[in-house]
Amino acid sequence: MKPLNWSEIVRLRDEEGLTFEQIAERLGKTKGAIYNAYRRAKAGKLPSKPKEKADKPEGLPKESKPSSKPAPIIGLPESLLSDLEEIVSWWRKRKEELSKPPVYSPKRRVTYILSEDLIQRVREYAQRKGIPLTEAVNEIIRKGLVDR
């Protein structure tokens, strides 16, 4: 499959005024591929050239780990860089937390069907005790005040 020529797509769109559909027909690609290539080219995300696979002679050292220093972001104002770093840090912590097993994992989940009268009494019980409704329901069930 022939790779897309991003500069040609930008030229056809900006200079000749062709639509994405017309460019797609001319280049034999899908409209979505043309649109994405155009959008990425305009954002400055140039395509990477495919790496040639070369056999490494044995005995050569393995490639070193990539630098921990992030690559500079072209076109991003300095004022947003610290915000972006904060968001990325938060996202990594969140992903780590989500990868851990949940703290509470019930062995068995039970569903109850309650009458409107009983629901009202549970609400009153929660208000009287000053606790959330869910806590009131769990407390009532633990005490065995509701028949299954």
Protein Blocks (a to p, Z undefined) as FASTA:
>chain_A
ZZddfklmmmmmmmnopafklmmmmnopafklmmmmmmmmmnopacddddddddddehia
cdddddfbdcddehiafklmmmmmmmmmmmmmmmmmmmpccfbdcfbdcdddddfklmmm
mmmmmmmnopafklmmmmmmmnopacZZ
